Amino acid sequence: MPRSARLDIPGLLQHVIVRGIEQRDIFFDDEDRSRFMERFSTLLVKTDTHCFAWSLMSNHLHLLLMPTTIPLSYFMRRLLTGYAVVFNHKYSRSGHLFQNRYKSIVCEEEPYLLELVWYIHLNPLRVGLVSELAALDHYPWSGHAVLMGNCRLEGHSATAVLAHYGKSVSRARQHYRQFLADGIPAGRSEKFSGGGLKRSQQEDSDGVESFDERILGSGEFVDSLRQEETLRHRIEVPICLPELVNRVSEKLQIDPEAVRRPSKTRHLAEARGIVCYLAVRHLGYRGTEVGKELRLGPTGVSIGVRRGEKLIANFQDIVSWVMADR
């Protein structure tokens, strides 16, 4: 069954979960975590993306984000690709570091923002990385310590979160911490750790409430997003297809017009494969759009994506170079 397209619309609260490929660790030491957070903080500020909560585990991480001007996919691509390149170089490895598709769940802000902050920030305590809440207060790899004033992360919207708990910072921190403490006995919440909340089929006057596995929210919220998704068939991506072809061609020192012409020449077929892979898997283009740009049929595009996926492990520098701002 094909995977549902993400609801990648700026202004929506998104719970993002990123896992290492085959459940492998993505952080081996504090230097790795520090490098990741430096890149994360820089992107938050540069893209004006709001961050309300975050936590780093050994083989996965949680982020609670609200992009304001750019799609989430662009933010995550810049974050994960850049980190993977540095990580692979440091540990002399190649290939994918993360699962191919990070998980993002659109969340209705009013009923779920504070619950999600609670859930995400308690993760290190829940999995045993720290032994008690007092230790979590100073744990540098969770946003909880930022809200408590014991760590600093530029770009973390700490003031916006604390404003829900009190008018003064000291009182807000006291109430926020008590909120977390009260929630510790509740343990793991399946609605946040699963693949999105499937509504409980509660009956109302109009029958069964709408639900969508990509959305955590009321039926009314689901319906409003479906309408917006229909109006916005696809978010504008930062790189148009002609520009993508030009960038890959420039990096590989190939004539872009040759890449656009069908050919069995190996280096041209590899270039088209990389274009197909980046366009479909990273930028969200449909196969028909890619085929029109490269003069390929549906089968040709599918073959190209598979070829590009195999090649990309040896061309990680191309990924970061092609996707970079110009």
C-alpha positions in Angstrom: 0.0 0.0 0.0 1.5 3.4 -0.9 2.4 5.7 1.9 0.2 8.8 2.5 1.6 12.1 1.5 2.6 14.3 4.4 0.6 17.3 5.4 3.5 19.7 4.9 1.9 23.1 5.4 3.6 25.9 7.3 1.8 27.1 10.4 0.9 23.6 11.6 2.2 22.0 14.8 4.2 18.8 13.9 5.4 16.0 16.1 8.5 14.6 14.2 10.1 11.3 15.0 13.4 10.3 13.4 14.8 6.8 13.8 18.1 5.3 12.9 18.1 2.8 10.1 17.6 -0.7 11.4 17.2 0.7 14.9 20.9 1.6 14.9 22.3 4.4 17.1 22.5 7.8 15.5 24.4 9.4 18.4 27.5 7.6 19.8 28.7 10.4 22.1 28.0 13.9 23.3 30.1 15.4 20.5 27.6 13.9 18.0 24.7 15.3 20.0 26.3 18.7 20.2 26.9 18.8 16.5 23.4 17.8 15.8 22.0 20.5 18.1 24.2 23.2 16.7 22.9 22.4 13.2 19.3 22.2 14.6 19.6 25.6 16.4 21.1 27.3 13.4 18.3 26.1 11.1 15.6 27.1 13.6 16.8 30.6 13.6 17.6 30.8 9.9 14.2 29.4 8.8 12.1 31.0 11.5 10.8 27.6 12.6 9.3 27.4 16.1 10.5 24.6 18.4 8.4 23.8 21.5 10.0 20.6 22.6 12.8 18.2 21.7 14.7 15.2 23.0 17.6 13.0 21.8 17.6 9.3 22.5 20.4 6.9 21.3 18.7 5.6 18.2 15.9 8.1 17.6 14.8 11.7 18.4 11.6 13.7 18.9 10.9 17.2 17.8 7.8 19.4 18.2 8.0 22.0 15.5 5.9 24.6 13.7 7.4 25.9 10.4 6.2 29.4 9.6 7.5 30.2 6.1 9.0 27.0 4.7 7.8 23.4 4.4 8.9 21.0 7.2 10.4 18.7 4.5 12.9 21.4 3.5 13.9 21.9 7.2 14.3 18.2 7.9 16.2 17.5 4.7 18.7 20.2 5.6 19.0 19.0 9.2 19.3 15.2 8.5 21.4 15.3 5.4 23.9 17.6 6.8 24.3 15.6 10.0 24.5 12.3 8.2 27.4 13.6 6.0 29.4 14.6 9.0 28.5 11.5 11.0 29.5 9.2 8.1 32.8 11.0 7.7 33.6 10.9 11.4 33.0 7.1 11.6 34.3 6.2 8.2 31.0 4.7 7.1 28.7 5.0 4.1 25.1 4.6 3.4 21.9 5.7 5.1 22.0 6.8 8.7 18.2 7.4 9.1 15.2 5.5 8.1 14.2 6.7 4.6 11.1 8.5 5.8 10.9 10.4 9.1 7.5 10.3 10.8 5.6 13.6 11.1 2.2 13.9 12.8 0.2 17.1 12.4 -1.3 18.0 15.8 -4.1 20.2 16.8 -2.4 22.9 18.9 -5.0 23.8 21.5 -5.7 20.4 23.0 -2.3 18.8 22.4 0.5 21.3 22.6 1.2 20.9 26.4 0.6 17.2 26.4 3.2 16.8 23.6 5.7 18.9 25.5 5.2 16.7 28.5 5.5 13.5 26.4 8.6 14.5 24.5 10.5 16.1 27.4 10.0 13.0 29.7 11.4 10.6 27.1 14.9 10.5 28.6 13.4 9.7 32.1 11.0 7.2 30.6 13.7 5.2 28.9 16.2 5.4 31.8 18.8 7.9 30.4 18.2 9.8 33.6 17.0 8.3 36.9 14.8 11.1 38.3 13.2 14.4 37.4 15.9 16.3 39.3 18.5 14.9 37.0 16.3 15.7 33.9 16.3 19.3 35.1 19.9 19.6 34.1 20.0 16.9 31.3 21.4 18.7 28.2 19.8 16.6 25.5 16.2 17.4 26.2 14.3 20.7 25.9 13.1 20.4 29.5 16.4 21.8 30.8 16.0 24.8 28.5 12.5 25.5 29.9 13.9 25.2 33.5 16.6 27.8 32.6 19.5 25.3 33.1 20.5 25.1 29.4 20.2 27.4 26.4 19.2 26.6 22.9 18.8 29.6 20.5 15.6 29.0 18.5 13.8 27.1 21.2 10.4 28.9 21.9 10.7 28.5 25.6 8.9 31.7 26.4 5.9 30.7 24.4 5.6 27.3 26.2 6.1 28.8 29.7 3.4 31.5 29.0 0.8 28.7 29.3 1.8 28.1 32.9 2.0 31.5 34.4 2.7 35.2 34.0 6.1 35.3 35.7 8.9 33.0 34.5 9.6 31.6 38.0 6.0 30.8 38.6 5.6 29.3 35.1 8.6 27.1 35.6 7.2 25.9 38.9 3.8 25.0 37.4 5.4 23.5 34.3 7.7 21.2 36.4 4.8 20.1 38.6 2.8 19.3 35.4 5.6 17.0 34.3 6.0 15.4 37.8 2.2 14.7 37.9 2.5 13.0 34.5 5.4 10.6 35.3 3.1 7.8 36.7 1.1 7.9 33.4 4.1 6.3 31.6 4.1 5.9 27.8 1.3 7.4 25.8 0.4 5.3 22.8 -1.4 8.1 20.9 1.9 10.0 20.7 4.2 7.1 20.0 2.1 5.5 17.3 1.6 6.5 13.7 -0.9 9.2 14.4 -4.1 9.0 16.3 -7.0 7.0 14.7 -10.1 8.5 16.2 -12.0 6.4 18.7 -15.0 6.3 16.5 -17.1 8.3 19.0 -20.6 9.0 17.7 -21.9 12.5 17.5 -25.0 13.9 16.0 -23.6 13.5 12.5 -22.3 10.0 12.9 -18.7 8.8 13.1 -16.1 11.5 13.6 -13.5 12.0 10.8 -10.0 10.7 11.4 -6.7 10.6 9.5 -3.6 8.6 10.6 -1.4 11.6 9.8 -3.3 13.9 12.2 -3.8 14.1 16.0 -6.9 16.1 16.5 -10.6 16.4 16.4 -12.8 15.4 13.5 -13.4 19.1 12.7 -9.7 19.7 12.6 -9.2 16.7 10.3 -11.9 18.0 7.9 -10.4 21.5 7.8 -6.9 20.1 6.9 -8.4 17.9 4.2 -10.0 20.9 2.6 -6.7 22.8 2.7 -4.8 19.8 1.4 -7.2 19.7 -1.6 -6.6 23.4 -2.3 -2.9 22.9 -2.0 -2.2 19.8 -4.1 1.5 20.1 -3.4 3.6 22.6 -1.4 6.0 24.6 -3.5 9.4 23.1 -3.0 12.6 25.1 -2.7 14.1 23.6 -5.9 12.2 23.3 -9.1 12.9 20.3 -11.4 15.0 22.2 -14.1 17.2 23.7 -11.3 17.6 20.2 -9.7 18.8 18.8 -13.1 21.2 21.7 -13.5 22.6 21.3 -10.0 23.2 17.6 -10.3 24.7 18.1 -13.8 27.0 20.8 -12.5 28.2 18.7 -9.6 28.9 15.7 -11.9 30.3 18.0 -14.7 27.8 16.8 -17.2 25.8 18.8 -19.8 22.3 19.1 -18.3 20.7 18.8 -21.7 22.4 15.4 -22.1 20.8 14.4 -18.8 17.4 15.3 -20.2 17.8 13.1 -23.2 17.3 9.3 -22.9 20.6 7.5 -23.2 22.0 4.2 -22.0 25.4 5.8 -21.4 26.4 4.8 -17.9 27.3 8.2 -16.4 24.1 9.8 -17.9 21.9 7.0 -16.6 23.5 7.5 -13.2 22.9 11.2 -13.2 19.2 10.7 -14.2 18.9 8.1 -11.4 20.2 10.6 -8.8 17.8 13.3 -10.1 14.9 10.9 -10.0 15.7 9.8 -6.4 16.2 13.3 -5.1 13.1 14.6 -6.8 10.7 11.8 -5.7 12.2 10.8 -2.3 13.5 14.2 -1.0 11.4 16.8 -2.8 8.1 15.1 -3.1 7.6 15.4 -6.8 5.3 12.9 -8.6 6.8 10.5 -11.1 4.8 12.0 -14.0 6.4 15.4 -13.3 9.9 14.0 -13.2 9.2 11.9 -16.3 8.2 15.0 -18.2 11.4 16.8 -17.3 13.6 13.9 -18.1 11.6 12.5 -21.0 11.0 9.2 -19.3 7.9 7.1 -18.9 6.6 5.9 -15.5 8.7 2.7 -15.6 11.8 4.7 -16.5 11.3 7.0 -13.5 10.8 4.1 -11.2 13.9 2.4 -12.4 15.7 5.7 -12.0 14.6 6.1 -8.4 15.9 2.6 -7.5 19.1 3.3 -9.3 19.6 6.6 -7.6 18.8 5.0 -4.2 21.7 2.6 -4.7 24.1 5.2 -6.0 23.3 7.9 -3.4 25.4 6.2 -0.7 28.5 6.9 -2.7 27.4 10.5 -3.5 26.5 11.9 -0.1 28.4 15.1 -0.9 26.1 15.6 -3.9 23.0 15.5 -1.7 24.2 18.2 0.7 25.6 20.3 -2.2 22.5 20.0 -4.4 20.1 20.8 -1.5 22.1 23.7 -0.1 20.8 27.3 -0.3 22.3 29.3 -3.2 
